[in-house]
Amino acid sequence: MTRDEMRKRAAALGLHGLVARWDELADTPWIAALLEGEEAERGRRSLERRLKGAHIGAFKPMADFDWNWPAKIPRDMVEELLTLRFIREGTNAVFRGPNGVGKSMITKNIAHAALLQGYTVCYTTASAMLAELASQDGSIALQRRLRRYQRPQLLVIDEVGYLSYDNRHADLLFEVVNRRYQERSIVISTNRPFGEWNEVFPSAACVVALIDRLVHDAEIVVIEAESYRAKEAAEKAARRAAARKKPKA
């Protein structure tokens, strides 16, 4: 690395005293180690802050995902999304399927991968986000909260369709989607096909426009499977029953 490149790294790190005395100190042997150490520590602290602010919670890694369980899952599409190219392109992804088929597991892994790559991320359920936005008292407070969901480079909204919402909630979701439209990516998981979103947001006038903005240039990942959680629960119950039947020594 050239002296000029190292000087730029020092300036980017805000080491102004070092930059001011660069001609004097540039050739000292500890400069490279100082820059690498400072960059590593700042990277660690940045990741720690972003992980805390993302609110992803606990999740299983994709290495534990049973690709053979779903009757249908576009694995190549999921693996492509995990490369995060869609974030660089400012497009969206929608995961649709019944309860318990791994939608949240996959979306949390995408969110975690984005954090490791240096992106800012916000993970939330639809009910938590819309309840928070609807509870804001006054326009200024609402605008502040909307910016919380507008700013991150990736917004993950889990569990759309599990509850029904009124027109106010529909308008708020539309506002979030519209603010991010074609600029910052959204990942959504839902248990409902778009044709049933009128049941999620009954009588809301913005549903068609909301879906239109979400699916424009979006990857739609449809998973068809029985509940994996139900499968795991049945297997655990079977193991416990077998253990109880074993003769005691």
LOPANU-703369 format. One line per field, with one value per residue (C-alpha): y, z, x; residue number from 1; chain. Coordinates in Angstrom, 2 decimals, decimal comma. Example, Ala and Ser with C-alpha at 12.3 -4.5 7.8 and 13.67 -1.06 7.14 Angstrom:
BEGIN
py: -4,50|-1,06
pz: 7,80|7,14
px: 12,30|13,67
k: 1|2
c: A|A
//
This chain:
BEGIN
py: 0,00|3,43|6,25|8,21|5,33|4,98|8,71|8,50|5,65|7,74|10,70|8,48|7,27|10,86|10,58|14,27|14,57|11,76|13,27|16,68|15,08|12,62|13,54|13,08|9,81|8,01|5,73|4,60|0,82|1,04|3,10|0,12|-1,80|1,29|1,77|-1,91|-2,05|1,11|-0,05|-3,46|-1,98|0,57|-2,16|-4,30|-1,45|-0,54|-4,12|-4,29|-1,09|-2,21|-5,66|-4,08|-1,58|-4,16|-6,14|-9,41|-11,63|-15,30|-17,36|-20,57|-20,31|-21,31|-24,31|-25,79|-25,23|-28,49|-27,89|-31,32|-30,56|-28,08|-29,54|-26,45|-23,83|-21,95|-22,62|-20,82|-17,69|-17,81|-18,29|-15,39|-13,16|-14,16|-12,62|-9,27|-8,07|-6,98|-4,45|-2,96|-2,67|-1,19|-3,91|-5,93|-9,54|-11,11|-14,51|-16,13|-19,40|-20,91|-20,70|-22,57|-23,15|-21,09|-17,64|-15,84|-17,99|-17,05|-13,34|-13,14|-14,77|-12,22|-9,42|-10,84|-11,27|-7,64|-6,50|-8,46|-6,75|-3,31|-2,43|-0,79|-3,01|-2,77|-5,96|-5,75|-7,54|-5,82|-5,64|-4,03|-1,44|-0,43|-0,30|1,95|4,28|4,47|5,35|8,50|11,64|14,38|14,88|15,63|12,44|10,40|11,83|10,99|7,38|7,06|8,09|5,20|2,81|4,90|5,27|1,71|0,27|-2,88|-3,04|-6,48|-6,63|-10,05|-11,60|-9,47|-11,10|-12,70|-9,92|-7,60|-3,83|-0,76|1,92|3,95|1,04|0,39|4,04|3,87|0,75|2,39|5,46|3,34|1,40|4,54|6,35|3,48|2,80|2,11|3,47|1,19|-2,49|-4,16|-7,84|-8,93|-12,27|-13,06|-16,05|-14,54|-14,26|-10,69|-11,46|-11,79|-8,57|-6,87|-9,11|-8,01|-4,34|-4,34|-1,39|0,30|2,31|2,07|-1,74|-1,94|0,86|-0,73|-4,10|-2,43|-0,70|-3,78|-6,16|-3,82|-5,52|-7,73|-11,38|-13,36|-16,49|-18,94|-21,78|-24,71|-27,03|-28,40|-26,64|-27,48|-26,43|-28,97|-31,60|-30,81|-30,89|-34,29|-35,66|-34,40|-35,90|-39,23|-39,19|-38,43|-41,21|-43,67|-42,62|-43,21|-46,73|-47,73|-50,19|-48,67|-50,25
pz: 0,00|-0,94|1,50|-0,14|0,29|3,95|4,44|3,00|5,41|8,33|7,21|6,82|10,39|11,63|12,86|12,21|14,36|12,44|9,10|10,14|10,85|7,95|6,27|9,59|10,67|7,47|7,32|10,95|11,20|13,52|11,16|9,25|12,45|13,95|10,92|10,74|14,47|14,42|11,36|12,91|16,20|14,54|12,33|15,40|17,23|14,12|13,72|17,41|17,16|13,99|15,40|18,50|16,48|13,99|16,61|14,69|17,76|17,89|14,70|13,21|10,54|6,97|7,45|9,57|6,94|5,65|1,91|1,44|3,66|1,54|-1,32|-3,28|-2,66|-5,25|-3,62|-6,31|-5,76|-1,97|-2,34|-4,80|-2,28|0,34|-1,88|-1,18|-4,77|-4,48|-1,80|-4,08|-6,77|-4,40|-5,15|-2,85|-1,90|-0,77|0,95|0,84|2,39|5,22|8,88|10,05|6,73|7,44|6,10|9,25|9,44|5,88|6,26|9,50|7,80|4,99|7,57|9,44|6,23|5,36|8,76|8,33|4,95|6,58|5,72|8,16|8,88|10,69|11,42|12,68|12,57|10,74|13,92|15,96|13,29|12,54|16,21|16,92|14,02|14,80|18,44|17,63|19,02|16,41|13,01|14,23|16,29|13,40|10,91|13,29|13,58|9,82|9,30|11,55|8,94|5,97|6,80|7,00|3,81|4,43|6,11|6,96|7,76|9,04|9,44|7,16|7,01|10,43|11,69|10,08|10,14|9,62|6,97|9,16|9,42|5,68|4,95|7,30|5,63|2,24|3,50|4,61|1,32|-0,76|1,01|0,23|-3,29|-5,82|-3,41|-0,39|-0,20|1,70|2,56|3,52|4,68|4,42|4,76|2,33|-1,47|-2,67|-3,81|-0,14|1,10|0,89|3,82|5,72|5,07|4,62|2,62|2,40|-0,82|-1,02|-1,17|-4,96|-4,97|-1,96|-3,70|-6,96|-5,29|-3,33|-6,28|-8,84|-9,71|-6,63|-6,21|-5,10|-3,20|-2,78|-0,30|-0,26|2,74|5,85|9,05|9,91|13,51|13,70|12,24|14,85|17,66|16,51|16,30|19,81|21,17|19,53|21,05|24,50|24,18|23,11|26,02|28,48|27,12|27,59|30,46|33,41|34,32
px: 0,00|1,34|1,91|-0,92|-3,36|-2,41|-2,84|-6,37|-7,17|-5,92|-8,04|-11,12|-10,59|-10,47|-6,86|-6,28|-3,16|-1,52|-2,53|-1,13|2,29|2,11|5,40|7,15|5,50|4,45|7,49|7,40|6,77|3,74|1,53|0,10|-0,67|-2,33|-4,58|-5,55|-6,27|-8,37|-10,35|-10,99|-12,18|-14,43|-15,86|-16,55|-18,29|-20,28|-21,52|-22,39|-24,46|-26,21|-26,98|-28,48|-30,51|-31,80|-33,79|-33,48|-33,70|-32,78|-32,79|-31,40|-28,67|-29,43|-27,13|-29,94|-32,63|-34,09|-34,38|-35,97|-38,97|-40,95|-42,97|-41,93|-39,25|-37,14|-33,76|-31,79|-33,88|-33,37|-29,62|-29,49|-31,26|-28,70|-26,00|-27,73|-27,58|-31,21|-30,19|-27,57|-30,25|-32,86|-35,43|-37,71|-38,36|-41,62|-41,78|-45,19|-46,30|-48,32|-47,31|-44,24|-42,45|-39,31|-40,19|-39,00|-35,88|-34,89|-35,70|-33,71|-30,73|-30,95|-31,08|-28,08|-26,07|-26,80|-25,54|-22,32|-21,83|-22,10|-25,72|-28,08|-31,09|-34,42|-36,34|-39,94|-43,25|-46,09|-48,17|-45,37|-44,52|-48,09|-49,08|-46,09|-46,82|-50,55|-49,85|-47,86|-49,41|-49,18|-47,61|-44,08|-43,88|-45,29|-42,79|-39,96|-41,13|-41,66|-38,04|-37,01|-38,42|-37,34|-33,63|-32,23|-30,83|-32,90|-36,29|-37,68|-41,43|-42,43|-45,88|-48,04|-51,46|-51,61|-53,90|-56,44|-55,95|-58,07|-57,66|-55,31|-52,86|-53,10|-52,28|-49,28|-47,90|-48,37|-46,49|-43,53|-43,44|-43,88|-41,02|-38,68|-39,96|-37,16|-34,55|-34,25|-35,09|-37,90|-38,24|-41,75|-43,08|-46,78|-49,08|-51,59|-51,53|-51,90|-55,43|-56,40|-54,80|-58,19|-59,10|-56,01|-56,81|-60,61|-61,98|-58,57|-58,32|-54,54|-54,19|-53,76|-51,17|-49,41|-49,07|-48,04|-45,09|-44,07|-43,96|-42,40|-39,08|-39,49|-38,56|-41,64|-40,60|-43,47|-42,97|-45,35|-44,99|-46,60|-45,60|-41,99|-42,63|-45,46|-43,11|-40,42|-42,98|-44,27|-40,72|-39,89|-43,09|-42,24|-38,73|-40,11|-42,67|-39,96|-37,75|-40,60|-41,14|-37,48|-37,09|-35,28|-31,96
k: 1|2|3|4|5|6|7|8|9|10|11|12|13|14|15|16|17|18|19|20|21|22|23|24|25|26|27|28|29|30|31|32|33|34|35|36|37|38|39|40|41|42|43|44|45|46|47|48|49|50|51|52|53|54|55|56|57|58|59|60|61|62|63|64|65|66|67|68|69|70|71|72|73|74|75|76|77|78|79|80|81|82|83|84|85|86|87|88|89|90|91|92|93|94|95|96|97|98|99|100|101|102|103|104|105|106|107|108|109|110|111|112|113|114|115|116|117|118|119|120|121|122|123|124|125|126|127|128|129|130|131|132|133|134|135|136|137|138|139|140|141|142|143|144|145|146|147|148|149|150|151|152|153|154|155|156|157|158|159|160|161|162|163|164|165|166|167|168|169|170|171|172|173|174|175|176|177|178|179|180|181|182|183|184|185|186|187|188|189|190|191|192|193|194|195|196|197|198|199|200|201|202|203|204|205|206|207|208|209|210|211|212|213|214|215|216|217|218|219|220|221|222|223|224|225|226|227|228|229|230|231|232|233|234|235|236|237|238|239|240|241|242|243|244|245|246|247|248|249
c: A|A|A|A|A|A|A|A|A|A|A|A|A|A|A|A|A|A|A|A|A|A|A|A|A|A|A|A|A|A|A|A|A|A|A|A|A|A|A|A|A|A|A|A|A|A|A|A|A|A|A|A|A|A|A|A|A|A|A|A|A|A|A|A|A|A|A|A|A|A|A|A|A|A|A|A|A|A|A|A|A|A|A|A|A|A|A|A|A|A|A|A|A|A|A|A|A|A|A|A|A|A|A|A|A|A|A|A|A|A|A|A|A|A|A|A|A|A|A|A|A|A|A|A|A|A|A|A|A|A|A|A|A|A|A|A|A|A|A|A|A|A|A|A|A|A|A|A|A|A|A|A|A|A|A|A|A|A|A|A|A|A|A|A|A|A|A|A|A|A|A|A|A|A|A|A|A|A|A|A|A|A|A|A|A|A|A|A|A|A|A|A|A|A|A|A|A|A|A|A|A|A|A|A|A|A|A|A|A|A|A|A|A|A|A|A|A|A|A|A|A|A|A|A|A|A|A|A|A|A|A|A|A|A|A|A|A|A|A|A|A|A|A|A|A|A|A|A|A
//
